């Protein structure tokens, strides 16, 4: 019999700076009396992130969703945008808020990203862009997607909410496509509690994004366009400046935890590890497995629920599919027959506890619990 944890082991835990260091940042903000509206901490964080992410242009937002929504707005898209159903609701909602119609494309059975080989067949005269998601921080097939986009004169946007710090063939993930959005939510590897950023190629978007997130105001008596308030404040920026200092060490810890998981799960039947990160520098945002019901002896949902009995809390990322939302169900592209891989995988994927504070012993115990559940299920089914 395997004992359960005395305290809950959660799916993630926010990476936070020491209070002493953060209070030093706050003292500077209080002394300056500049708490928002593109203050010195905001500007300092922009430069620090441009350096860390090795990108030329970056704009900060109060959260990643507004970054995506307003980034799309700045591109002045119309009609339809081809995207994935296997993503967080905010991805597709940003299209909705821009008056755009999502066209759902099925996903690749290995990476779970949008299937680049199926995009072209979905393009119509109304298509204006492709919105890909670097699922679990694993990059989309950026070269294939760009080739299709170039052939049809389409914009390419990437939701990189999971992809902070990812590099593909030595290149920052933020340099691909026309625009990439990053989330700095408290659950992310790098966070500003709430926050986000947009990186972009077209330098003319710099002023436009600055205007659009600040009510369209360009001067004390000048409003150039209808904008909104989506600015990252100085307190958030201060958190980011301190958290960024912790990211390199946190990545090392998560790399070690990833290796422990892989070692201890490899002999358990019915488990496929999705986040191996062999061909790129990883974000280490998640550790994700896929459960094969036949081999494991039970389905993902059953394992998810049974782990709770042991005080281990996992997440069924991304469940349900966005294409299953009632307001999209009538779209031809949302029909299950058009998304067979997405419908299969959304029932199999499970994200395990993954953050630097998880100890070696805790990882080993989580794996032992999974193995115990699997063995018990197999024994029951064979009786």
N, C-alpha and C positions, 0 to 999 in steps of 0.2 A: 504494500500500500504506500502511496506517495502522499506526504503531508502537504497541506495547502499553505500558502504564505500567510503570515500573521497580519501583514498589512498589504493593502492593494498594490499590485504592480501595474501601473497605468501604461497606456500606449505611448505616452510621451511626457516630458517635463520641460518647462521653459528654461532656456539657458539665460541666466540672469547675472549681472555683474555684482560685485561686492557693494554693499550699501555705502561704505566709505568712499569708494571711487565714484559712485553715482552722486553722492552728496557733494563731492567736489565739483562735479559738472553742474549740479543744481545751484551751488553757490555762485558760480560764474554767471548763470542765467539770471539769478535774482539781482546780482549786482548790475547787470547790463539793463535790466528792466525790459528786455526784448524776448518775449515768450513765443511769438509766432511770426508769420509773414516774412518768411525767407531770411531768418536771422543768421547770425554767425555759426551756430551749431549746425543748422541746415546746410549751409555752404560747405562747412568742414566735412560733414558726412558725405555730401555729394562727391567731393574730391577723393575721400577715402574709399568710397565704393567704386568709383571709376578706376582707381588704382587696383583694388582687389579683384574686380571683375574684368579688368583690362578692356574697358570699353571707352569710347570717345565721348559719347553723349548719354546723359542719364538725368531723369527728372523724378523727384520724389513725390509720393502721394500719401494721404492719410491712411489709406489701406490699398491692398492689391486689387480688390474688385473695382474701385474707382479708377485705379491706374489703367486697368484693362478697358473699362467702359469709356473713359475719356481718351485713351490712346486710340481706340477704334473710331471714336468720334472725330479725332483730329485727322484721320485718313479720308474722311468724307466718303465712306463706302455706301453702296446702295444694293438693293436686291437681296441676293443670297450669298451665304458664306458656308463653305464646306468645313465641317468640323467633326469631332468625335463624340459619341454618346457616352464614352467611358471617361468621365471627368467630374470634378466638383461642380455643383449647380451654377456657381458664379460665372464659369466660363461661358456657358450658353446664355445665361441671363444677361450678360453684357451685350450680346447680339440683340436680344429682345428689347433692351432699353434703347438701343440705337435704331429700332425699327427695321432690323434685318431678320431675314428668315434663315434659320439654321438648316443645312442639308447634312444629315448624318451619314458618315462614312464608317464602314466596319473597321475593326482594329486588327492588327497583326497578332497572330496566335502566340508568338514568342515574347515580343516586347510589350504588347498591349497598347502601343501607340497607334495613332491613325495609320491605316494601311496605305502607304504611298502608292501602291500599285492599283488601288481602287478609286483614287481621287478623280482621275481624268474622265472616267465614265459618268461622273456626276456633274460635270461642268455643263452649264447652259448659258444662254445669252444673258441671263440675269446674274450670273456668278461674278462677284467682285473680289473675293479673297478666299484664302485658306487659313483656317485657325487650327493649328496643331497644339498638342499638349505634350510636354516632356514628362510622361507619366512616371511617377516614383523617381524622377530625376534622370531617367534614361532617355537620351536624345532621340528625337524623331529622325527619320531618314531625310536629313535636311537637304542633301544634294538632289535626291529624286524629287522632293517636293518643290525645290526651287526651279528645277528644270521644267516641271509642269507649269508652274506659275509664270515663268518667262515665256513659255510657248503661248499662253493664253492671256498674257498681260494682267496677271492677278497680283494683288498684294499678299504677303505672307506674314502672319502674326503668330507668335508663339506664346503660349501660357507656360511660363517657366517657374510657376509657384513652388515646384519641388526641386528646382534645378540651380539653386544658388551655388555659385562656385564651380559648376560643371564645366569641364573643358573637353572638347572633341578634337582629336588630332592636334592638340596643343592650342586650339582656338577657343576663346570664351564662347559659351553657348549664347551669350547676349549679342553676339555679332552676326547671327544668322537671321535670315528673313528681313522684313522691313522694321519689325518691332518685336521686342520681348518684354513680357511683364513678369516681375518678381514679387512674391508675397513676403512681407516681413511680419506676418501674424505670430503671436506668441508661441504657436506650435511648431514654427519653422526653425531650422538650424540657426539661421541668423534672424533676429527679430528686433523690432522696435515697439513691442507689445502689440500695437496695430500699425500697419504701414505697408508701403510697397514702392516699387520703382518701375519705370519704363525706360528701356534702352532703345535707341532708334538710329537708323542710318541717315535719314534725310535731316540735315542740320536746320532746315527751315522750320522743322517741327518744334525746335527748342522754344522759340518765342510763343508759338501757338499753344503748346502745352502749358507754359507758364501762365498765359492769359486764361485758358479754359479752366484751370484749377483755382483761379483767383478772381472769380466773378467777371472775367473779361476785362478787368481793370488794368490799364497800362500807365495811368498817372492819376494825380489827385482829382482831376476833373474829366478824365477820359476813359470811356468804356468802349472797347473795340469790337466785342462780340458777346453773345449770350453765354456766360460762363456759370460756374458752380463753385462751391467751396470744397476743395479736396486737398488742402495743403497739409503737409507734415509739420507738426509744431516743434518747438525747440526742446520740449521735454522728451518727445519721442526720439528726436535726433540725438539727444544726449544718451539715451538708452542704447541706441544703435552704435554710437562711437565706442562705448564701453564693451558692448557685446561683441563687436567686431574683433576686439583684442583677444577674445576667448575662443573664437571660431577655429583657429588652427589646432589648438589642443583638443577641442571637442571632436574635430574630425578624426584625429588620431585615436581617441577613445572609441569612437563609433566604428572605425575600421577594425579595431581589435575585437569589439563586440560582434561585428559581422562575421569575422573569422571563427569566433567561438560558436555562433549559431550554425554556421555551415558545417563545422566539424561534428557537432553533436546531433544535427538533423539528417546528415547524409545517409545514415543507415536505416532510417525510418521509411517504410514503404508508403507510397502515395503522396510524397511531398516533393514539389519542384520549387527551387529557390529562384525567384524572379530578379532579385537585385544583386547580381554578382559583380557588375561594374568592371568588367575586364578590359574593355576597349576605350575607356575614358576616365578622366579624373572625376570621381563621384561627388555628389552633394551629400551623401550619407543622410538623406532626409528620412528614409524609411527602410525597414527590412521586411520584405514581403514574400510570402509563400503561396503556393497554389495547391489545393487539396484535390486529389483524384479519389472520388468516392469509392470506386471499385477496389482500388489498391489499399486505400487507407482504412476502409471498413465503415466509414460514416462520412456524411457530407460536411462541407465547410460550416454551415449554420449550426450543426450539432456540435462540432468542435468549439466554435465560438462560444456557445452557451455553456458547454461543459467546463471550459477554462475559467469561466466566472466562478464556478464552484470552488476553484483552487485560488481565487483572488488574483487571477491573471486576466487583464482586460485588453482585448484585441479590437481591431476595427475591420469591418467589411468594406474596404475601399474598392471601387466606388459603387456603392449600392444605395438606391436603385440606379439604373441607367437614366441619364437625362432624357433619352428618347421615350421613356415610359411615363414621363410627367403628363398629366391629363391634357395640358395645353399644347402638347406636341403629338399626341397619339394619332391624330388624323393626317399628319404629314406622311406622304408616301415613303420618304426616306426613313421614317421612324418605325416602319413595320418590321416585325421580328424576322420575317423571311429575308429582309435585306441586311440584317445585322446578326448573323448566326454566331460569329465568334464572340462578339460583345456579350450576347445573351448567355453564351456558355461560360465565359470567363468571369462574369460578374457574380456567378454563383460559386466560384471556386477560390477567389483571392482573399487572403487574410494577412493583415499587417500586425506584426508582433511588437511588443514593447521594445523601444529602440531609442536610447539616449545615453549620454556619457555617464550618467549616474547609476546605470544598471551594473551590478557587480558580476564578476565571473561566476560566483556561486549562484546568483539569481538566474543568469542565462542558463547555466547547467540544470538548475531545478526546473525552469520552464520547459526545456527540452525533455527532461525526464518525465515531466507530467504529460507532455504530448505523446511521448513514446508509450507511457503506461496506458493512456486513453486508447491509442491505436491498437496496442496488444490486446486490451480488454475487448475492444470492438471486434477484432479478428477472431478471438476465441469464442465470442458470443455467436458470431455469424457462422462459425464452423460446427457449432453444436447441433 
